[in-house]
């Protein structure tokens, strides 16, 4: 076990300290809407050039993993995902905070994130080379179907309101097409303005659609931001552990989904958490409670998005193909350090690789104490700051965050514009999530579709391209299951109703105790 | 309106003043180096390699920033609105700044960009997966001749260097192949590794990081690239193809001549640093020296070359 030797190397005091500082910095940056994990890593890359390669990598890994986790704070406490990875965390996180369970939600997110991060890192350590092949097996048709699968979640998210959900998703898809197309370079929906040439940035859309309506409502209503009376502010660690243990299948499944989706370059944490949320909801006994502040939702999304960190490093380190945007930055940093990446890295420079993986694991474990403390502090600040101070602070952060995406005021304008549109649509009953889903998944779906069509056309087998590949077929089956799940559930419910009454009593009682 | 114009003139005057004072001993403070592409790409990696050498030679920090979007157009359309004192410089890429304004109105014209130096290019290269049926470029051309349209090439983006290279190659070899654009070099390379496409038009830089996993069939450089001594150039194989993505540095148009010259001189010194050259070549870049005085000639040559290909690509001349 020479791997243990690398563990000793990663465990030097200086590396431990760097990992702790990295995690803390990452959490803070990730928690601020608009300051994404990519940015956190990019800003801190130059500082790592003065360190030796392994320490530098440990810092970058710690910042990255901290930022993905930090994104859950603002998702839970302010209903605004701090990073795109935390979109699905708002579904249940914010309702929990709203009813006074914010502390519990943050603790749940911490436990889930640490578990997901560890699962991803362990896969990276033991199974990286074989798993990297998954990244290559995913071609354009698979990406197209994966995006379609993500979109089917809309049917679940908008139960009882399907039409509005679909209209919202279409609006989101149209938003995703704005600007110069990657394929074909056509200029679309820019209304002749250069402002929209670069398209609508996903992060600007996130801040606008989620955060601005919350701010307007805070001003327009007298209610406090989160319910405070009777809210427990401790760590609620025991309760959280009990909930997580009761949902361990969900936890492990989501961590594995997160790792696998993380391996796919071009999917990323947002898709991973959406897919695992959708699966958690579909396999739950009480799917109707998802979206109303169900702990299972947070467990699914937060374990999945942190698992993408380890998963994303698999193609990055094995193939030299970055799994996620922050990985691309780290890859660039490696090149500048003079480290040859690619297939030879794992064998030729295994010392750096394994020291780094142990560093990632240490950083992830450190996230538990650091995260619990920062999270508690964040929750208490949010509930104790008076609304008159809270609203301007968040508003200020939204402007800074949207500007910081590309150092560009255009994104801020887009953010505010979409915010107002989002608020109006919200009042009319159109939830922001389907719109954001359309925006996030639209580009993946479009590129996958056009590429598949072009390749299929060249091979004169367009249908075979879309429907003749095994992985595609599996994804199509899952999409169909999710899409028609409300109907299937109804049919099953009807079948159950025909059975004896006592069965139902036991089942619903069982569901409540979870 | 009056206040703002007053403000602009004050800023301009101040800019001119500092510029006049500092052209000889430029730089006297940190320089902002704006990269119009995401961190981690070729443009970023090259800038990161320039950075330490610049700081070693001038004693002033070089701060790398990213303004991304619309394939670089987001940044280039803003360039001339920035302060022209030599302390804001921006990376520029060919063929992007020539083909983008040619294809549509992207908020800037090619002539709006005041390039002061071109320092490197990444030659186009055809890559295939290691178990591909194509052992040499001839295998690929023969197959493409027998099966028109069936050979698929992945590449990064539309109207990009890869797109130009594929169009040019089709013409020179007298074949019809299909170009599949991806959203960047990485996904395009992944498509080759996973055999989603038969081959890829890529750069030497991307091929280097793949090691044995890909086979490079030909490189579009004047002579063989140090990092691929065994790979023939297109020229050796009888195709007159030299090109790739060229990268340079531009300044806002308001920058005075002597400052432009000073920026170019400092970049030239960086480009001649042996350590820098070594690192660039290891990464698959080809270092070229096109100082400010030679930029007009260089640009005219490239423009002529790209215009010919642009006609083939059907990019409307506006």
Interface residues (C-beta under 8 A of the other chain):
Chain A: X38 X41 X42 X45 X46 X49 X135 X136 X137 X138 X139 X140 X179 X180 X181 X182 X183 X184 X185 X187 X194 X197 X198 X199 X201 X265 X266 X315 X319 X320 X321 X322 X325 X327 X328 X329 X330 X331 X332 X333 X335 X336 X338 X340 X341 X342 X343 X344 X406 X407 X408 X410 X443 X447 X451 X454 X455 X457 X458 X459
Chain B: X38 X39 X40 X41 X44 X45 X48 X49 X51 X52 X64 X65 X66 X67 X68 X69 X70 X71 X73 X74 X77 X78 X103 X104 X105 X106 X107 X149 X150 X151 X152 X157 X158 X159 X178 X180 X181 X182 X183 X186 X187 X189 X190 X191 X193 X194 X195 X196 X197 X208 X209 X210 X211 X212 X213 X279 X282 X283
